[in-house]
Amino acid sequence: MNNSSAHDHNLQELARQSMIDHGFDPEFPSAALEQVRQITAQAKVITPSVDVRDLRSLLWSSIDNETSRDLDQVEVAERLADGSTKVLIGIADVDAFVPKDSPIDEHASKQTTSVYTGVRIFPMLPEELSTGLTSLLQDQDRLAVVIEYVVDKNGGIVSSDLYRALVRNKAQLAYPAVGAWLEGRGEVPAVIAKSPEIQAQVKLQDEVAQALRKERYEHGALNIQSSETQPVFNNGQQVVGISSQEKNRATDLIEDFMVAANGVVARALLDVSSIRRIVKTPDRWDRIVQLAAQHGTTLPATPDSRSLNEFLTKQKAADPDHFPDLSLAVVKLMGPGEYVLEPPGDTGEGHFGLAVRDYTHSTAPNRRFPDMVTQRLVKAKLAKKPSPYSDAELEAIAQNCTAKENAAQKVEREMSKRIAAVAMSHRIGETFDAIVTGETQHGTFVRIPSPHVEGMLQHGKDGLDVGDRLRVKLVNTNVERGFVDFDRV
């Protein structure tokens, strides 16, 4: 049994080693660092041009995590005379600073993603860019690729456009405060309170986002509720606990806007080869059907996202306390997403969870390489230039991005378990409610809801499957190995 305290373990060094173990290079090569020095030394005042619109006067705002500095998106909305709403999403123009095949790009193409370990961030791009020159920070002029779409009163997208622009973030906002305000649980955030125009702007964005979400659900997009955990540190920066970050109206707002934007970009690239984000039809639909039956609902024998969403929506209303557990089980049974090459005219598999066929990732080029690739495809199309990538390149990129995304999730899971082991080391012998989250060759995994901690079931796993509920006792923690072990009681 290992009950060691946090100061006995260098979690940051464990995170760095985990990155290496899973095929990442946690440090930037010297050529990339030299390129950063050249970029920052040569940075010039950005001005509009013939192909770059000046949209700095618009009431752009961003909503992200409280500590985020790598801001990829800003948003603004405008009510039109016919009652529809025009939404503009400004995406950081990373490609303007990171040319294809340059040292920074080569490093990013190998890493493919920023990795968030709870104790340290391993950025895909040097922070001088991702949290500086290419981050859409408040009160800074920035180049952007704008994704514009018009949403009718029913939440349908009736028109869209793509173009380059110069933007200026007027209000850098955070999910917790904005979500609490929109839901009537908190005061108006200080930045919003100072400007009636920004206040009205965010309210309008929330309104149109809810219409977009309603329309997506009606077409079968899944009503999934997820939560993220983060370590709680004391003044000495030792892990003393784990807190959960639940989704709220502010996170929903950004999710709805980005899902719509990604669909717009995917449809704009139908006539060229591109990288698509897909989630395949679930192989374990039979188990999803069993879970629904346990709650008194009969699902079709063949996968159907609309029927599944109707079940999820009903369960969320009937039992909101346990809905996150049900959501987690369904997500696990659906399986992971992946990136694939889609040549022009091809009919891809689509995204089962979003109930759409045309979907890509385009809204986070500071921290995801597929988004940077997609940005280059968009800019080439806007400039009426040939694609900067061959099909063979795109297929190799898609495969590597999928592999590295899976590897990043393993790093983040390992560190989540190590952080959990630190936080739970003083709770050996306590009992908890739990849900089965997965079964691998290594064993059966369960998660307790408060705090959100996942661990392995050492005894009593016979007859269990994903989604089953049980009572467990914490019997062991091992920080070095990231073990949190439970027994069934």
N, C-alpha and C positions, 0 to 999 in steps of 0.2 A: 504494500500500500504506500502511496506517495502523497503526502499532504504538504509538500514544500510550498513556501510562500513565493510571491511574485519576484522578490528581489534575488532569489536564487537562480533565476532563469533569464537569459538575455533573449527576450522575445524578438527583438529586432534582428539579431543575428540568426535566430532560428528561421525568421521570415526570409532573410537573404539566402540561407542555405536551401530552403524549400524552393525558392525560385530557381536556383541552379539545378537542383535535383529534377525539376520538371521541365528543363530545357530552355530556361530563360537566361538572359545575360542581364544581371541587375545593375550593371554599370554601363555608361555610354562610352563607346570607343573614342579614341583621341581625335579621329577625323571628324566625328560628329560634333565634338566639343569645339574644335577649331571652326567648324561651319557656324556654330552658335555665336562665337566671338565675332566672326565676320558679319553675320546678320545684325547683331546688336550694334556693332560699330557703324554700320552703313544704314541703319534705320532712318528713314526720311519721313517728313510730314506727309500724310496720306491725303491726296486730293481727288475729287471726282474726275471722271474722264468720259469720253464718248460712250464707252460700254460699261461705265460704273455710275449708277444713279446716286444722287446726293439725297439720302433719306434721313439725315441726322436730326431733322426737326421733328420727326415723329416721336410719339410717346413710347418708345421702346422700354421694355422692362425684362428682367430675368428672374426666374424662381429656381432655386437649387438648394442643396444642403447648406447649412449654416457655415460650414468651414470650407466649402468649395471655392477654389480659385481658378480651376480650369473650366471656364464658362464657354460652352459651345453654342448656346442659343439665346436669342432675345425674341420677344414677341410683341405684336401690336395688332389691334383689331379696330375695324371701322364699320359702323352701322350704315348700310346703304338705303337709298330712298325706298326700295321695294320691300324692306324689312329683312333682307338677307344681310349677312355679315362678311366682310372681307377680312381675312386673317393673313398676316405676314409673319413668317418665321425667318429670322436672320440667322444663318449658320456661319460660324467662324471660317473665313477663307484661309485655311491652313496651307493649302497648296501654293498660295501667293508667296509664302516664305520657305516652303520645303519642296523644291523641285523634285520631280520623279528621278529616281536613281542617284540622288545626292546622298552623301554619307548619313544624314539624319533619316532620310527616307529608307535607305537600306537597313538601318537598325530597326526602324519602325516596322518594316515589312517582315522582319524575323520575329519581333516581339508580338506584334499585331494588336496589343491591348495594354492599357494601364491595369495594374493589379493592385487591389486595395486589400491590405492584410489586417487592418484594424490598428496595427502599431506602426506601420510605415506604408507609404504609397510608393510604388515603383512605376513612374510615369512612362508612357510609350514615347513621348517627346520630351526633350529637355525643358525644365521648368521655366527657363528664360522665355520660351515660346508658349508652352501650354498654360502657364499661369501669368504670362506677360503679354508679348506682342500678338499672339493669336487668341488670347482670351478676351471675351466681350465684357470687359470690366466696366463698372459704372464711370461715367464722365470721360470715357476715352473714345476717340474716333477709331473705328475698326472696319476693315474690309470684310464683306460678308457675301455669301450666296443666298439670295432671298427665295424662299418657297412661298408663293402666294396662292391662296385658294378662297373661293367664295362659297359660303355655307348657307343653304336656304333655311327657312323656318323649321323644317322637319329634320335638320341635321345632315342633309345630303350635300355632297360637294358638286356644284353645278359648273364650275370653271376653275382653271388654274393657270399659273404662269411661273417661270423661273427666270431670274436675272441676277446680275451682280450689283452691289450697292455699297455705299459708305453709310455706316450706322453709328449711333451713339446711345449707349445704355443709360437711360435716365433714372432707373431705380433697380438696384440689386437687392432682390428679396429672398427670403428663406421659407422653405416648406412649413416648418412648424407654426410660425407666427401667422403666415398668410392662410394656412389651412384652418387654424383655430378661429381666425376672424371670419372667413367665409362660412364656416359652420356655426357661427354665433357663440363660440366657446371662449373667445378672447377679444381683446381690444384691437382697434385698428393699428397695424404696425406703424411705427414712427415715421418711416420713409413715406408710407402711403398717406398718413394723416396730414403731412405737410402739403399735400397736393390733391385738391379735389379732382383734378383732371386724371391723375394717376389712379385715384380711388375708383372713379367711374370706369376707367380703362380696364382695371383688373376685374371689376364686376362684370363688364361686358365679356371679357375673355372667359370667365367662369360660366357665364350663361351659354355661350356658343359651344364651349367644351362639353357641357352636359348634354346639349343637343346632339353633338357628334357621338358621344358615348351611347346615348339612347338608340341612335340609328345603328351603331355597330352591334349592340346587343340584339336588336330586332333581326339582324342578319346572321346571328349565330356566334358572334364573338363571345368568348367565355368571360363570365363575371368571376374573376379570380381575386382573392384577397391574400396579399402577402405581407410579410413584415421583415425588416432587417434588424440585425443586432449590431451593437457596437460596444466596445469595452468602456467601463467607467474607471477613470484613474483618480487616485488621490493626489495630493499636492506633490508627492515625491514621484509621480508618474508611474506608480505601481498599480496594476490591475486589481481593483477591489470588487468588481461586479460587472454585470452585463445589463444593458438597457435595450429595449425594443423600440424601433421606429415604425409605427403603423402608417399605412397609406391614409391620406386625407384628401380634401377637395383640391388642395394646391398640387399635390402629386398627381392626382387624377387629371387636373387641368393640363399639366405639361405632358402627361402620357397621351391624352386624347389629341393634343395638338401635334405631337411628334408622330403618332401612328398615322394621322391624316397626311402629314408632310411626307413621310416615307412612302406612302401609297402614291402620292402625287409624283414623286421622283421616279418611282418604279414604272409608272405608266408613261412618263415622259421619255423613258429609255427603252421602250418596247421595240424600237427599230434599230437598236444596236445591242451588241453583246454586253452583258452586265452581270454583276454579282447579286444574287437574290438571297433573302433570308427566308428559310422555310422551316416549318414544323410539320413533320409527316403525320399522316393518319395514325392514331395510336395502335400499336401492336397489342396492347393489353386492354382493349376495349371491353373484353369479357369481364375483367375485374372491375372496371368502372361501372358496368351494368350491375354487378353484384353489390357494389357500394350504394348505388341508387336504390336497389331493391331493399336494402337494409333500412332505408329511410322512407319506404312505402311508395317509391316511384319506379315505373317500368320504362326503361329506355329501349330504343330499337336494337335489334340484334346486330345491325351494321352501324359503324360509326356515323354519328350525326351531331354536328356541333350545336345546331339550334336546339335540339332536344336536350342536350347536355346543359346548355346555358339556362334553359327554362328550369331545369332541376336545380342548378346552382343558385339561381335567383330566388327560387322558392325556399331553399334551405337557408340562405342568408337572412331572409326575413323571419323564418320560423325559429332559427337557432343561431343568432349572431355570435354568441360566445364561442361556439365550436366550429364556426364556419372557416376560420383560418386553417384548422386541422384538415377539414374536408378539402379545402383548396390545395393544400400541400400534397395530399394523397393523389388528387387528380393530376397535378403538375408532374409528380413523379411517374405516374402511369402513362402520361402522354409522351414522355421522353424528351430529350434535348432538341434544341434548334440547331440548324447547321447552315453553312453558306454553300451555295452552288453556283456554277456558271449557267446562265441562261442566254443562249444565242437568240437573235431576233426571230420572231415568229414561233418560237418554241412555246409549248404549253407546260409550264412547270407544275409541281405538286401543290404549291401554295403554302399558306400558313394556317394550319388547322385551328390553333388557338384564337386567331383573329378572324377566321372565316373569310379570308381573302386569298386571291390567287397571286396578285401582283404586289410584292412587298420587298423592300430592301432596307438597308441601314444607311442613313445619310446624314443624321443629325448630330453626330458626336465625333467629328474628325480629329479633335485634340486627344482622344483617348481610345479610338477604335480605328484600325487600319482599313477595314472594308469601307468605312464612311469616307476616308480620304480618297480611296480609289474611286468611289462613286462620285465624289466631288469633282475629280479630274474628268470623269466621263461627262458629267453635266457641263463643265466649263468648255470642253472640246465641242460639245453639241451646240452650245450657245455661240461659240466662235466659228461654227461651221468648219471645224477642222476634223481630221481623221481621229479615230479613237487612239489614245496613247497606249492602249494595251491590246495584245493579241489574245485570241481565245485561249491559247495554251497558257499564257501568263495569268489570265483571269482564273482559269481552272486550278492552277497551282496555288494562286493566292487564296482562293476559296477553301481549298483543302487545308492549307496551312492555318488559315484563320480559324477554321473549325477545330483543328487539333489544338491550337494554342488557347482558344477559348475554354476548351475542356481542361487543359492543363492549368489555366488560371483559376478555374473553379476548384480544382484540386488543391492548389496553393491556398486559396482563400478558405476552403474547408479545413485544411490542416491547421491553419492559424486560428480559425474560429474555434476548433477543438482545443488547441493549446490554451487560448485565452479562456475558454470555458473551464478547462481543467484547473487553471489558476483560480478563477472565480468560485468554483464549486469545491475546492479542496477542503474547505472547512465545513462542508455539509454532508460528509460521509455518514451513512446510516439513515438519512432522511428518506421519506417516501413521497412519490409524486404521481399524478396522472400522466399518462403518456399515450402516444399514437405511433404505430409502426410506420416508418417512412421509407424503408427499403430493405432489400435482401440481396446480398452479394455472396461470392465465394468465401468472403472473410467472415460473414455472419449477418445477423439481423440487427437493423438499426432502428432506434426509437427516438422520439423527441418529446421533451417535456415543455409545456407552454409557458411556465413562469418560474424562472427565466427561460427564454427560448434557447434550449441546449439540446444538442443531439449526441447520442452515445450508442455504444453497442450493448446488446442484451446478451449477457453471459449465460444465464440459465433461464429455462422456461420458454424457449422460442418455438417449440413444436406446435404446429397447427396455426401459426400466425401468418398474416399476409398484410400487404400495404393497406393502411386505412383502419386496421383493427385497433381498438382501444384496450388499454390494460393499466394496471397499477404496478409501479416499479420502485425499487430501492437503490439508491446510489451506493455502490460498494467499493469503488476505487477510482482514483484519478492519477494520471501520469502526464505531467506537463511536457516533458521532453518528447514523448511519443504521441502526445495529443490524445490520450485515452481518457474517456469518461465512460465508466462501466456500470451497468445496471443489472439487477436481478429482478425477475418477475415475482410479484408477491400476490 
